[in-house]
């Protein structure tokens, strides 16, 4: 584990955030953002990707 990974672990992160994108504090905030999409097809696609990502993160952080 490198120094950056150690620091993130000390701060309580199980996964390293991607600094290029905004981090929402709650799932509700993220859902509100998705609801702001004007095109229903884009909104549905964003909801699908958000849900798949949520499940992936839940799997990756479930502990061993």
Buried (B, 14 or more C-beta within 10 A) or exposed (E): EEEEEEEBEEEEEEEEEEEEEEEEEEEEEBBEEBEEBEEEEEBEEBBEEBEEEEEEEEEEEEEE
